[in-house]
Amino acid sequence: MEIYYVKLTPAKPNALVDFSTTEAKKCITEAISATNKSSTYTKTEKSVSIIQICKSSILLRLISKSVLTTPSKSLSGFSRALLDKDNERKENGLTELFTPAIYNRSLFSSELLRPNSDLLADEPISDSSALKFMVDLIFAPPSECQQETLSEIKAILKKYFVQN
């Protein structure tokens, strides 16, 4: 079993899209479901799930029975499903949510994130891995999601140290 983590961002730089809206999240969830039910995914024993949805990015977990040389290409069905949802919205007189992100016939730019064995296990992560993740989170160029996560961690730390 191979597990891949893929971060999707709009293909069009500075696209005015918000993946974190209620409507967008609903479309993303339905597109994930449609992708997992597709004959390609069932035949090749793949599945995709949502890890996190932020305003300008989507983090997905792709699980495959076999090794994939280009895991992000396995998400083309997901992109098609989202664009189908946009077409349905357009036909019903609603605003398109994902089409503004298209650039050079692509909906997303994808980044394959390095898998970490601690993240894949059902057990809690080790103290040393947690510390490494915190250092990476604090000193890496922050994305919007990372800033939100860091703010949440700081709030938790503040509560802990104020109480003790």
N, C-alpha and C positions, 0 to 999 in steps of 0.2 A: 504494500500500500504506500503510495507516494502522496505527500501533502505539500501543497504550494500555497504561498500567500502572495496575493497580487493586489497592488494599489492602483486603482483606476482614477484618473483625473481627466477633465475635459481635453479633447484633442486640440480644440481651438484655444490658443492663449488668450487670457483675459475674457473668456466666455462668461456671459451673465447667466449662469445656471446655479441652482441651489438644490442639491441632492437631499438636504435635510428637511425639506418641507413635508408635510403630511401626505400630500398628493404624490410627490416624488418617491417617498418611502414606500407607499402602497404600490406604485408601478414597479419599483425595483423588486419588491417582495414577490409580486405576481410574475415578473420576468424570470426571477430565480426559479420559481416553481415550474414555469413552462420549460425552462432550460433543462432542469433535472428530469422532467417527464419526457423529454424529446427522445426519439429513437436512437439518435447518435449517442446520447449520454447513457441510456440504459444498455445499449449494445456494448459500449466500450467500458462500462462500469465506472463512470465518473459521476461526481456530484459537486455542486458548488453551494456555498453558504455565505451569508453575510456575517462579517466580524464587526464592522463599524461603518456607519454612514455619517459623513461630515458634510458641511456646506459645499465644499469643492472637491471631495474625494470619497471613494468607496473602497473599503478594504474587504477583500473576499478570500475565502479559503477554498481551494480547489483540491479535491481528493480524486486520485486516479489509481486504478488497479495496476497500471503499467507506468513506466517512466515516460514522461513527456519531454521531447526536445525543446518545444516552444509552448510552454503552458498557457501563455497569454492568448495564443491562437485558438485555444479551446474555449475561449469566452466570446467568440464571434456570434454564437447563437444567442447569448445573453444580450449583446448589443442589438441584434436584430429584433429580439423580443421587446426591448425598450423602445425601439423606433416604431414597432407595430403599435405599442401602447400610445405613442405620440400621434400616430396616424388616426387612431380611434378617437383621441381627444380632439384632434383637428376637425374630423368629420362631425363631431358633436358640438362644434363651436367653442371648444375650450383651448386655452393656451398650450402650445407645445412646451414640454418641460426639458427635453433632451436634445432636440434638433439643433438648438443654438450652439451646442458644444461640438458640432461636426466641423472637421477641418481635413482637407485632402481625403474625403470619403471615409474618414475614421471618426468614430464617436469618442473613443478614449485613447489616451496615452497610458500605457501600462508600465508598471515597475514591479519586477519580481523581487520580493523581499526575501532575504535569507531566512530559511527555516531555522528554528532553534529547538533542540530536543526538549528543553524545559517547557516550551510553549505547546508542544505536541502531546505531552503526557497529561494524564488526568489528575496527577498529583500536583501539589503546590510547587512553585518554582523554588529553587535553592536560594539561600541568602546571598551567595556570591553572584548568581545570575540576576537577582532582583537589584542588587547594587549596580551591576554593570548596566542594566536597563535604565536605571535612574540617571547614571552618568551620561549615557547616550542621549537620553531624553533632554537633559539639561544643557548639554554642550553641542548637540547637533543643531544645524539651522532649523528653527522650528516651523512646522507647518501649522495650519489652523487647528487641526485635531490634536497635535502634540501640545499646543499652547493650552487648549481646553483641558487636556489630561493633566498637564503640569499644574494648572490652576486648581484642579480638583485635588490633586495630591497635596499641594501646599495647604489647602483648606483643611484636609484631614490632619496634616502635621500640626497645624496651628491649634486645632481642637485638642489634639493629644497633649501638646506641650502646655496649653493653657490649663487643662484639667489637672495635670501632674505637677 
